[in-house]
Amino acid sequence: MRHLNKNNHLGRTAPHRKAMLSNMAASLIMHKRVTTTLAKAKVLRSYVEPLITRAKEDTTHSRRVVFGYLQNKDAVTELFREVSQKIAARPGGYTRILKTGFRLGDNAETCIIELVDYNEAMLGAETKAKATARRSRRSSKKKEGAVAEVAEPAQATQGGKRKAKAAAGEAKTESVPTAAETTETAPENQ
């Protein structure tokens, strides 16, 4: 019975699984991104995140423990020199899994597993999203425009309301280009 055994064996023997995860973890640390199947990525995440946490404390013991898992000197050096500096303030969650669809041939669900602090495109999007989230709902331009629109009808007399409505209607129709104008201004592709 396999009660309380939740780890995915990935259809491999224990030495094969250990070697595969060691190689994949070293590749992830060296290249910052690996394309693989979703099942392997989920197992790799649980394999590599404790190693990255271990790398926050740069001692001989922690280096030897990590080397016991990775068996790659270059990956251990990269992890302790560069990766640990970038993730020092992060309290966990060092990897991100992005689903990429299904593989042709066996229809396996593929994904990209990457180190979170090394994706500049996502980091730029996160900072922009944070900056826009702090803005107020109404800008000062809208408030000024609303005050000006309210002031104009108050000044108009009873007979001037029709003229104001007609002028507003003309302004709306003038701002919308007609079909003939758009065809004249469009560049020809011939």
C-alpha positions in Angstrom: 0.0 0.0 0.0 1.3 3.5 -0.8 -0.5 5.5 1.9 1.0 8.9 2.4 3.4 8.5 -0.6 2.5 11.5 -2.7 5.7 11.9 -4.7 5.5 11.3 -8.4 7.9 8.5 -9.5 7.7 9.6 -13.1 7.7 6.0 -14.3 11.4 5.6 -13.5 13.6 3.7 -11.1 15.0 5.6 -8.1 18.5 6.0 -9.5 17.2 7.1 -12.8 14.9 9.6 -11.2 17.7 10.9 -8.9 20.1 11.4 -11.9 17.4 13.0 -14.0 16.4 15.5 -11.3 20.0 16.3 -10.5 20.7 17.1 -14.2 17.5 19.1 -14.6 18.2 21.1 -11.5 21.8 21.9 -12.7 20.4 22.9 -16.1 17.8 25.2 -14.4 20.4 26.9 -12.3 22.9 27.3 -15.2 20.3 28.5 -17.8 17.6 30.0 -15.6 14.9 28.3 -17.7 14.1 24.8 -18.8 11.4 23.4 -21.1 9.9 20.1 -20.0 6.7 18.3 -19.2 4.4 19.6 -16.5 4.8 16.4 -14.3 8.6 16.7 -14.4 8.5 20.4 -13.7 6.3 19.9 -10.6 8.7 17.3 -9.2 11.7 19.5 -10.2 10.2 22.4 -8.3 10.0 20.4 -5.1 13.6 19.2 -5.7 15.3 22.5 -6.4 13.6 25.0 -4.1 15.1 23.5 -0.9 18.5 23.7 -2.6 18.0 27.4 -3.4 17.0 28.0 0.2 20.1 26.2 1.4 22.2 28.5 -0.8 21.1 31.6 1.1 23.7 30.6 3.8 27.1 30.3 2.2 28.9 27.8 4.4 31.1 24.9 3.5 28.5 22.5 4.9 25.7 23.9 2.8 27.9 23.8 -0.3 28.6 20.1 0.3 25.0 19.3 0.9 23.9 21.0 -2.3 26.8 19.3 -4.2 25.5 16.0 -2.9 22.3 16.7 -4.8 23.6 18.4 -8.0 27.0 16.7 -8.6 28.0 19.6 -10.7 30.7 22.1 -9.5 29.7 24.8 -12.0 26.0 24.7 -11.0 26.9 24.9 -7.3 29.2 27.9 -7.9 26.5 29.6 -10.0 23.9 28.9 -7.3 26.0 30.3 -4.4 27.5 33.3 -6.2 24.8 34.7 -8.4 21.4 33.1 -7.7 21.6 33.4 -3.9 22.3 37.1 -4.2 19.2 37.7 -6.3 16.9 35.7 -4.1 18.2 36.8 -0.7 15.1 38.8 0.2 12.6 36.3 -1.2 11.0 34.0 1.4 10.4 31.1 -1.0 8.7 30.5 -4.3 11.9 30.8 -6.4 10.5 29.1 -9.5 7.6 29.7 -11.8 5.9 27.2 -14.1 4.4 28.5 -17.3 2.2 26.1 -19.3 3.0 26.1 -23.0 0.5 23.6 -24.4 0.6 20.0 -25.6 3.5 18.2 -27.3 3.0 16.7 -30.7 3.4 12.9 -30.8 2.4 11.9 -27.3 0.2 14.9 -26.4 2.1 15.5 -23.1 1.4 18.8 -21.4 4.6 20.9 -21.7 5.7 23.9 -19.7 8.6 26.2 -19.0 10.0 26.2 -15.5 12.1 29.3 -14.7 13.7 31.1 -11.8 11.4 34.0 -10.9 14.0 36.7 -10.4 15.6 36.2 -13.8 12.7 36.9 -16.1 13.1 40.6 -17.0 9.9 40.7 -19.1 7.8 39.5 -16.2 9.6 41.7 -13.7 8.9 44.8 -15.9 5.2 43.9 -16.2 4.9 43.4 -12.4 6.4 46.9 -11.7 4.1 48.5 -14.2 1.1 46.7 -12.8 2.0 47.9 -9.3 2.5 51.5 -10.5 -0.9 51.6 -12.2 -2.7 49.9 -9.3 -1.8 52.9 -7.0 -3.4 55.6 -9.2 -6.7 57.0 -8.2 -9.8 56.3 -10.2 -10.3 59.8 -11.6 -7.5 61.9 -13.0 -7.3 65.7 -12.6 -8.0 66.2 -16.3 -11.3 64.5 -16.1 -12.3 66.6 -13.1 -11.4 69.9 -14.8 -13.3 68.8 -17.9 -16.4 67.9 -15.9 -16.3 71.3 -14.1 -16.1 73.1 -17.4 -19.0 71.2 -18.9 -21.2 71.9 -15.8 -20.3 75.6 -15.9 -21.3 76.1 -19.6 -25.0 75.0 -19.4 -25.5 77.0 -16.2 -24.6 80.2 -18.1 -26.8 79.5 -21.1 -30.3 80.9 -21.1 -33.5 79.1 -22.0 -33.2 80.0 -25.7 -29.5 79.2 -25.7 -29.9 75.6 -24.6 -30.9 74.5 -28.1 -27.9 76.3 -29.6 -25.6 74.6 -27.0 -27.1 71.2 -27.8 -26.7 71.8 -31.6 -23.1 72.9 -31.1 -22.4 69.8 -29.0 -23.9 67.6 -31.7 -21.8 69.3 -34.4 -18.6 68.8 -32.3 -19.4 65.1 -32.0 -20.0 64.7 -35.7 -16.9 66.7 -36.6 -14.6 64.5 -34.5 -15.7 61.3 -36.1 -14.0 60.8 -39.6 -16.2 59.7 -42.4 -15.5 56.6 -44.6 -14.3 58.8 -47.5 -11.8 60.6 -45.3 -10.3 57.4 -43.9 -9.8 55.9 -47.4 -8.1 59.1 -48.6 -5.6 59.2 -45.7 -4.8 55.5 -45.7 -1.6 54.6 -47.5 -2.0 52.4 -50.6 -0.3 49.0 -50.5 -0.1 48.6 -54.3 
